[in-house]
Amino acid sequence: MAASRPYVGYDFLVGTKIVHSGITNDPERRETEHKQRWPNGHLRVVTGPMTEPGAREWEAGKEKTITPKR
């Protein structure tokens, strides 16, 4: 069984505005996914590395910033 990858907390920004925050164990994949919606954005890792339970706890305590779809 392969070891699981550590999780990180991240913000996805367009310019200086945070349009989404979350957790992932694959920042490169997650950035690619978000760029489908926000092509000019970039992912900034803000915490980690940590376990999945620790990441979920961090995410639950973070103020949600999600830009609505148009």
C-alpha angles and dihedrals in degrees: 000000000000119000114254118247119248119256128237133194115233146182121214111213137193104199103321096329119103106225098173140008129194149124131272143164090212111049094175093055092045092050090052090051093050092047088065087068099029107029094179095050133102136204120241118194108222103173141019170340094233143139121274093253090050091048092050090050090051091048093050090055096046119098107247117242111180122156111224119241116254 
